[in-house]
Amino acid sequence: MGVEIERKFLVKDDSWRSDVESEAHLMQGYLADGDKATVRVRVTDGAAYLTIKGPTVGVRRSEYEYPIPIEDAQAMLRDLTVYPAIDKMRYQVRSGRHLWELDLFAGENAGLVLAELELGSEDEPFELPAWAGEDVSHDPRYYNVNLARNPYKHW
């Protein structure tokens, strides 16, 4: 079974920009959003994925991800998503032993910058970078599916 253990933080400033290792544009939309699972389609720089995620318990949830043809993913984003697609740039930034993913949202979520850190266990120690702000791991408003449902600019 696939498991995702993820922490999320608001980003305080742009000091992370000098440490960017890679960047990618992501478009993602939700095909289903229920109590037991969400189903997401994502297109990113020439690749596409279908992802099924279970409910979040603490900072852990089940996750299954499968590559799919990009043409299929683009059609799903255009024709089948239940909310408007999420548009964001993702930057990978190393801090200490960990590779962080920083998402700069566009469109309806413009102005929001989140840092995500995937961990091997819920109690894995990590160093909090100076640019990382408030821990929002337990705030459901910052789940991507909820940002699609209730965009940041409407808060």
Secondary structure, 3 states (H helix, E strand, C coil): CCEEEEEEEEECCCHHHHHEEEEEEEEEEEEEECCCCEEEEEEECCEEEEEEECCCECCEEEEEEEECCHHHHHHHHHHCCCCCCEEEEEEEEEECCEEEEEEEECHHHCCCEEEEEECCCCCCCCCCCCCEEEECCCCHHHCHHHHHHCCHHHC
